[in-house]
Amino acid sequence: MTTAYFTHADCRAHDMGRGHPECPARLDAIEDHLLATGLDIALHRVDAPLARHEDLMLAHAEGYLLELAEFMQQAEATGEHRALDPDTTVCPATWQAALRAAGAAVAATDAVIDGRAENAFCAVRPPGHHATRSAAMGFCFFNNVAVAARHALDVRGLDRVAIIDFDVHHGNGTEDIIAGDDRVLMVSFFQDQIYPYSGGVPLGTNMVNLPIPAYTRGGEIRELIEANWMPRLDEFRPQMIFISAGFDAHREDDLGQLGLVEADYEWITLRLMDVARRHAGGRIVSCLEGGYALSALARSVAAHLRALAGV
């Protein structure tokens, strides 16, 4: 099967400062591991294009987009870092990187719908799943997966899509954007009682939220996925699957306290591929979210990609 791998050098130029966990080295670690293992040969590489304003408008308020553009232009003009919140900072290269990240998700969606790839992975940053309709937060500016899912529905004419989020942190931004949109089913797990301290009560009936206690291991999470995600996904019959692929639930990652390992990410990916084969013609677009322990991140992304590519 053909797995498209969308990325761009601009995504490395975004830098939120010394010591910040969401750093350019994340993409370097992934690339180095793919080269060292030979997995890069199995992937079809594509340069991510820039998202257009109309793409971003599918998931974000126009006022927010205009304010964010002005804020980032000021950073470009001064050459300085500017903080939107204590966790989320822009530098002169952030605007271009964020447009590439959202553009990758949209282009990957088109590639999969058009049959140029069976599935796709977007190795991009900044991530997106904390960005709400009208606010940046949690290292995120544009909600890449939400933009792509709405593109599949509103531009490409699909009727039903699913969003799966397995980041250790609740995808509050995605939930904010798609809550109540019956064309979208969002299923997720996340560690309970950590940033952004949400998700315990879903915002809409189109959500399956699984708050997980700290120190839960992969076997227990697999059982919860089978019991809670799978029946709803099969009932919903999505025509395409989008994945917010965060790898910070890995047991080596200090930003969370869950106990997943590479084999768990492979298992989750294979189960989602089963759903995609039954209902969506195999169509999956996955976008990188979290994952900050560099070696664990690289190994986990490789496990995810091996499953997607069937190698």
Buried (B, 14 or more C-beta within 10 A) or exposed (E): EBBBBBBBEBBBBBBBEEEBBBBBEBBEBBBEBBEEBEBBEBBBEBEBBBBEEEBBBBBBBEEBBEBBEEBBEEBBEEEEBBEBEEBBBBBBBBBBBBBBBBBBBBBBBBBBBEEBBBBBBBBBBBBBBBBBBBBBBBBBBBBBBBBBBBBBBEBBEBEBBBBBBBBBBBBBBBBBBBBEBEBBBBBBBBBBEBBBEBBEEBBBEBBBBBBBEEEBEBEEBBEEBEEBBBEBBEEBBBBBBBBBBBBBBBBBBEBBBBBBBBEBBBBBBBBBBEBBEEBBEBBBBBBBBBBBBBEBBBBBBBBBBBBBBEE
